Amino acid sequence: MRVGQIDRVKRQLLRQAVADNLDTIRGLPPRALRPRRRFVRIFLRRAPLVIIPLILTSLAFLSNTGVTAKAIAPAPGIAAQPRVVHASVAPMLMTDTLPVSASAFPLSVHRVVLDAGHGGTDPGASSTSNVSEKEITLDIQNRLSALLRKNGFEVVVTRSDDRLIPLRERAKLANGSTSDIFVSIHVNSIPHPNNHGVETYYLGPTNDPKLTQLAAAENLTSGYALADLRKLLDRVYADVRRDESQRLATAVQLQLFSGLRGVDPGLENWGVKRAPFIVLVATEMPAILAEVGCLSNDREAEMLRSGAYREQIAQALFHGIHAYASANDAPQKKGT
């Protein structure tokens, strides 16, 4: 071996010895044992840079190709495991939180819940001519029920006689019946006896103190506790049911006013309004509350005593329900 080569080897060995001594002083293991650990550390540091893009690319591919839950369902006999979506991935998997349009669900109406307001020890509004709201609403309910059944609808009633049914029980009965819509029938009473009109409510918040007071009065016999309040209030803002309820209320109000003003020229159209009545909050289907008359007006109170006028109210309510149901049953053209 040449002298130059020998010197280079000596210098290399000396550098390696110095490096080994420094590593020993630092507490590091011998270099012969470190290459694999070094590779593992490098892999663990850099693997996320490769694995995470691969996962996200796979998720995007599955979403774009329309892979459904059915396609990746577990085999028969194997229990499905709950899916956990981590917060870091969730924003990519969640859809926009836009309100759902009710037009996406053109559902038929077959079964209707009719709710005659008040009853039993709760007479509701009353007039100087000794006629009570509970009596009028039950009679109109029975007349409307006959009209609906005659025209192919199924009908469920919350009370069939003069009994006080708590609002909670009315909602429970309605929800258990798997009905399509809920119509509560009431008669109004206002501080201005010279005025009278019809109005229809659907579920929603209101900043009108008079409507809040009216809702509080109607909700007195609800049967709900304060612990139920949060759950009930969450339903006030449900998009699709609220929109469908508004459509139903609009159809019914139109028929009520147009059907009754012919025999009562002084009748006022008080329109469609939102209010948090318990029977509207607690029911799970599109629901409305119709104020079909005004007992504080003596002339209208006298008319409400008449079976013929109650029949006209029932007819108007039927036409409103039928118009709403017919609109839902109408065939939807592709692309409209």
C-alpha positions as CSV (number, residue, x, y, z in Angstrom):
1,M,0.0,0.0,0.0
2,R,1.3,3.4,-0.9
3,V,2.2,5.9,1.8
4,G,-0.5,8.4,0.6
5,Q,-3.2,5.8,0.9
6,I,-2.0,4.7,4.3
7,D,-2.2,8.4,5.5
8,R,-5.8,8.7,4.2
9,V,-6.9,5.5,6.0
10,K,-5.3,6.8,9.2
11,R,-7.0,10.1,8.9
12,Q,-10.4,8.4,8.2
13,L,-10.0,6.1,11.2
14,L,-9.0,9.0,13.4
15,R,-12.1,11.0,12.3
16,Q,-14.3,8.0,13.0
17,A,-12.7,7.4,16.4
18,V,-13.3,11.1,17.3
19,A,-16.9,10.9,16.1
20,D,-17.5,7.7,18.1
21,N,-16.0,9.3,21.2
22,L,-18.3,12.3,20.8
23,D,-21.3,10.1,20.3
24,T,-20.4,8.2,23.5
25,I,-20.1,11.4,25.4
26,R,-23.6,12.4,24.1
27,G,-25.1,9.1,25.2
28,L,-25.9,7.9,21.6
29,P,-25.8,4.2,20.7
30,P,-23.0,2.8,18.4
31,R,-23.4,3.9,14.8
32,A,-23.8,0.3,13.7
33,L,-27.1,0.1,15.5
34,R,-28.5,3.4,14.3
35,P,-29.2,3.2,10.6
36,R,-32.5,1.3,10.9
37,R,-33.7,3.6,13.7
38,R,-32.7,6.6,11.7
39,F,-34.8,5.2,8.7
40,V,-37.8,4.6,11.0
41,R,-37.6,8.2,12.4
42,I,-37.4,9.6,8.9
43,F,-40.3,7.5,7.8
44,L,-42.5,8.5,10.7
45,R,-41.7,12.1,10.1
46,R,-42.4,12.0,6.4
47,A,-45.2,9.4,6.2
48,P,-48.0,11.8,6.9
49,L,-47.0,13.9,3.9
50,V,-47.7,10.8,1.7
51,I,-50.5,9.0,3.6
52,I,-52.8,11.9,4.2
53,P,-53.0,13.1,0.6
54,L,-53.6,9.4,-0.4
55,I,-56.5,9.2,2.1
56,L,-58.1,12.5,0.9
57,T,-57.7,11.5,-2.7
58,S,-59.4,8.2,-2.1
59,L,-62.3,9.9,-0.3
60,A,-62.7,12.3,-3.2
61,F,-62.7,9.5,-5.6
62,L,-65.3,7.5,-3.7
63,S,-67.5,10.7,-3.5
64,N,-67.2,11.4,-7.2
65,T,-67.9,7.9,-8.3
66,G,-71.1,7.7,-6.2
67,V,-70.2,4.8,-3.9
68,T,-73.1,4.4,-1.5
69,A,-73.4,3.1,2.0
70,K,-75.1,0.0,0.6
71,A,-72.0,-0.7,-1.5
72,I,-69.8,-0.8,1.6
73,A,-72.3,-2.3,4.0
74,P,-71.0,-5.1,6.2
75,A,-71.7,-8.7,5.3
76,P,-74.8,-10.4,6.7
77,G,-74.4,-11.5,10.2
78,I,-71.6,-8.9,10.9
79,A,-72.7,-6.0,13.1
80,A,-72.0,-2.6,11.6
81,Q,-69.5,-0.5,13.5
82,P,-70.2,3.1,14.2
83,R,-68.4,5.4,11.9
84,V,-66.2,8.0,13.5
85,V,-65.3,11.2,11.5
86,H,-62.4,13.0,12.9
87,A,-62.6,16.8,13.2
88,S,-59.7,17.3,10.8
89,V,-61.4,15.3,8.0
90,A,-65.0,16.3,8.8
91,P,-65.1,19.6,6.9
92,M,-64.3,17.8,3.7
93,L,-67.0,15.2,4.3
94,M,-69.8,17.4,5.5
95,T,-72.2,19.0,3.0
96,D,-73.2,22.6,3.1
97,T,-75.7,23.5,5.8
98,L,-78.1,25.2,3.5
99,P,-81.9,24.9,4.3
100,V,-83.5,22.0,2.6
101,S,-86.2,23.0,0.1
102,A,-89.6,21.4,0.7
103,S,-90.0,21.1,-3.1
104,A,-87.6,18.2,-3.0
105,F,-90.2,16.2,-1.1
106,P,-93.5,16.2,-3.1
107,L,-95.2,13.7,-0.7
108,S,-98.8,12.6,-1.0
109,V,-101.4,13.3,1.7
110,H,-103.5,10.4,2.8
111,R,-104.1,10.7,6.5
112,V,-105.1,13.9,8.3
113,V,-105.2,14.6,12.0
114,L,-108.0,16.9,13.1
115,D,-107.7,18.7,16.5
116,A,-110.8,20.3,17.9
117,G,-109.4,23.0,20.3
118,H,-110.1,23.0,24.0
119,G,-112.8,20.7,25.6
120,G,-114.0,19.5,29.0
121,T,-113.1,21.9,31.8
122,D,-111.4,24.2,29.3
123,P,-114.2,25.9,27.3
124,G,-111.9,28.2,25.4
125,A,-113.4,31.5,24.1
126,S,-117.1,32.3,24.8
127,S,-119.6,34.8,23.7
128,T,-122.5,36.8,25.3
129,S,-124.9,34.4,23.4
130,N,-123.7,31.6,25.6
131,V,-121.8,29.6,23.0
132,S,-118.3,28.3,23.7
133,E,-115.3,27.6,21.5
134,K,-115.0,23.9,22.6
135,E,-118.5,23.2,21.3
136,I,-118.0,25.0,17.9
137,T,-114.6,23.4,17.2
138,L,-115.9,19.9,17.9
139,D,-118.9,20.3,15.6
140,I,-116.7,21.7,12.8
141,Q,-114.2,18.9,13.3
142,N,-116.9,16.3,12.9
143,R,-118.3,17.9,9.8
144,L,-114.8,18.3,8.2
145,S,-114.0,14.7,9.1
146,A,-117.1,13.5,7.2
147,L,-116.1,15.5,4.1
148,L,-112.5,14.2,4.2
149,R,-113.5,10.6,4.6
150,K,-116.1,11.0,1.8
151,N,-113.3,12.1,-0.5
152,G,-110.9,9.3,0.2
153,F,-108.8,10.7,3.1
154,E,-108.1,8.8,6.3
155,V,-108.9,10.9,9.4
156,V,-107.6,10.8,13.0
157,V,-109.2,13.0,15.7
158,T,-107.6,14.1,18.9
159,R,-110.9,14.2,20.8
160,S,-114.3,12.9,19.7
161,D,-116.3,14.3,22.6
162,D,-116.4,17.0,25.3
163,R,-113.1,16.0,27.1
164,L,-110.0,18.0,28.0
165,I,-107.1,16.3,26.3
166,P,-103.7,17.8,27.3
167,L,-101.7,19.2,24.3
168,R,-98.9,16.7,25.0
169,E,-101.4,13.8,24.6
170,R,-102.8,15.4,21.4
171,A,-99.3,15.6,19.9
172,K,-98.4,12.1,21.0
173,L,-101.6,10.7,19.4
174,A,-100.9,12.6,16.2
175,N,-97.2,11.5,16.0
176,G,-98.2,7.9,16.7
177,S,-100.8,7.8,13.9
178,T,-98.1,8.4,11.2
179,S,-100.4,11.0,9.7
180,D,-99.4,13.4,6.9
181,I,-100.7,16.7,8.2
182,F,-102.2,18.2,11.4
183,V,-105.0,20.7,11.4
184,S,-106.1,22.3,14.7
185,I,-109.4,24.2,14.8
186,H,-110.0,27.2,17.0
187,V,-112.2,30.2,17.4
188,N,-110.8,33.6,18.2
189,S,-111.7,36.3,20.7
190,I,-110.1,39.8,20.5
191,P,-110.5,43.1,22.5
192,H,-112.1,44.9,19.6
193,P,-115.7,43.6,19.3
194,N,-116.4,45.5,16.1
195,N,-113.8,43.5,14.2
196,H,-113.8,39.9,13.1
197,G,-111.8,37.8,10.7
198,V,-110.0,34.5,10.0
199,E,-106.3,33.7,10.3
200,T,-104.2,30.6,10.1
201,Y,-100.9,29.9,11.9
202,Y,-98.0,27.7,11.2
203,L,-95.0,27.0,13.4
204,G,-92.3,29.6,13.8
205,P,-90.9,32.3,16.1
206,T,-92.7,35.6,16.4
207,N,-91.7,39.0,17.8
208,D,-95.3,40.1,18.1
209,P,-96.2,40.4,21.8
210,K,-99.9,39.8,21.1
211,L,-99.1,36.6,19.3
212,T,-96.8,35.5,22.1
213,Q,-99.6,36.2,24.6
214,L,-102.1,34.3,22.5
215,A,-99.7,31.3,22.2
216,A,-99.1,31.4,26.0
217,A,-102.9,31.2,26.6
218,E,-103.3,28.3,24.2
219,N,-100.3,26.5,25.7
220,L,-101.5,26.5,29.3
221,T,-102.8,22.9,29.2
222,S,-99.8,21.6,27.4
223,G,-98.7,18.9,29.9
224,Y,-95.0,19.7,29.1
225,A,-92.4,20.5,31.7
226,L,-89.6,23.0,31.6
227,A,-87.1,20.2,30.9
228,D,-88.8,19.7,27.6
229,L,-88.3,23.3,26.4
230,R,-85.0,23.0,24.7
231,K,-86.1,20.0,22.7
232,L,-89.3,21.7,21.7
233,L,-87.7,24.9,20.7
234,D,-85.3,23.1,18.4
235,R,-88.3,22.0,16.3
236,V,-89.4,25.6,15.8
237,Y,-86.6,26.0,13.2
238,A,-87.0,22.7,11.3
239,D,-86.8,23.8,7.6
240,V,-88.9,21.3,5.5
241,R,-91.7,20.9,8.0
242,R,-92.0,24.6,8.5
243,D,-92.1,25.3,4.8
244,E,-94.7,22.6,4.2
245,S,-96.8,24.0,7.1
246,Q,-96.6,27.4,5.6
247,R,-97.9,26.1,2.2
248,L,-100.7,24.3,4.0
249,A,-101.6,27.4,6.0
250,T,-101.7,29.5,2.9
251,A,-104.0,27.1,1.1
252,V,-106.4,26.9,4.1
253,Q,-106.4,30.6,4.7
254,L,-107.2,31.4,1.1
255,Q,-110.2,29.0,1.1
256,L,-111.4,30.2,4.6
257,F,-111.6,33.8,3.5
258,S,-112.8,33.3,0.0
259,G,-115.4,30.7,1.1
260,L,-116.9,32.7,4.0
261,R,-116.8,36.4,2.9
262,G,-119.7,35.7,0.5
263,V,-122.1,35.2,3.5
264,D,-120.2,37.6,5.8
265,P,-119.2,40.8,3.9
266,G,-117.6,42.3,7.0
267,L,-115.2,39.4,7.4
268,E,-111.5,40.5,7.5
269,N,-108.5,38.5,6.1
270,W,-106.0,38.5,8.9
271,G,-103.6,36.3,6.9
272,V,-101.1,33.6,7.5
273,K,-98.9,34.1,10.6
274,R,-96.2,32.3,12.6
275,A,-96.5,31.5,16.3
276,P,-95.1,28.9,18.7
277,F,-98.3,27.1,19.7
278,I,-97.4,23.8,21.5
279,V,-99.6,21.7,19.2
280,L,-97.6,23.0,16.3
281,V,-94.2,22.6,18.0
282,A,-94.7,19.1,19.3
283,T,-96.2,17.5,16.2
284,E,-93.8,15.9,13.7
285,M,-95.8,16.5,10.5
286,P,-96.7,19.8,8.7
287,A,-99.2,21.4,11.1
288,I,-101.4,24.5,11.2
289,L,-103.8,26.1,13.6
290,A,-106.8,27.8,12.0
291,E,-108.8,30.5,13.8
292,V,-112.1,30.1,11.9
293,G,-114.1,32.8,13.5
294,C,-114.3,35.5,16.2
295,L,-116.7,35.0,19.2
296,S,-116.0,38.5,20.5
297,N,-118.1,39.9,17.6
298,D,-121.8,39.5,18.4
299,R,-122.9,39.2,14.8
300,E,-120.4,36.5,14.0
301,A,-121.0,34.7,17.4
302,E,-124.6,34.4,16.3
303,M,-123.6,33.0,12.9
304,L,-121.3,30.5,14.7
305,R,-124.3,29.1,16.5
306,S,-125.8,28.1,13.2
307,G,-125.1,24.6,11.9
308,A,-125.3,25.9,8.3
309,Y,-122.5,28.4,8.9
310,R,-120.3,25.7,10.6
311,E,-120.9,23.5,7.6
312,Q,-119.5,26.4,5.4
313,I,-116.5,26.6,7.6
314,A,-115.9,22.9,7.3
315,Q,-116.3,23.1,3.5
316,A,-113.7,25.9,3.4
317,L,-111.2,23.9,5.5
318,F,-111.8,20.9,3.3
319,H,-111.1,22.8,0.1
320,G,-107.9,24.2,1.6
321,I,-106.7,20.8,2.7
322,H,-107.7,19.3,-0.7
323,A,-105.9,22.1,-2.6
324,Y,-102.7,21.5,-0.6
325,A,-103.0,17.7,-1.1
326,S,-103.7,18.1,-4.8
327,A,-100.6,20.3,-5.3
328,N,-98.5,17.6,-3.6
329,D,-100.0,14.8,-5.7
330,A,-99.5,16.7,-9.0
331,P,-96.9,15.0,-11.3
332,Q,-93.6,16.9,-11.2
333,K,-92.1,17.5,-14.7
334,K,-88.4,16.6,-15.1
335,G,-86.2,19.6,-14.8
336,T,-88.8,21.9,-13.2
